[in-house]
Amino acid sequence: MPETTSLPLRAEVECKSRRQVFVDILLAASGMLATDKRDHVFAFLSSSLAQHPDGKPFAEPDYTKDLRDIYFETASSILRHPREAPYFLSRVKASVARESGRHKAPTVATVVGRIH
């Protein structure tokens, strides 16, 4: 029996208060199983929400890259997007800063890692 999901992955699905953002897709996908954690990002890059206004994707799938590098590059790209940036850091739980042991602001790579 194939597995089904009720994740709101389509761009035309909108919240009453604001439009859907790619970060929401990453959050929804974070609980899904993947044999390669890089697929938590790569699997959704074909979404129209995963593109900059000029059509350039947030990241290019490259399985030779380290997971933390992928998280960093994707986070950096998301932070440059006018629709995504305001919502990105608000999706991070406060526990990320505490995990560093120093109570400093988390790195961007840690932020994306927490979303996944």
Summary of the structure (lengths in Angstrom):
residues: 116
radius of gyration: 14.3
end to end distance: 26.4
largest distance: 47.1
contacts: 274
relative contact order: 0.16
helix: 41%
strand: 2%
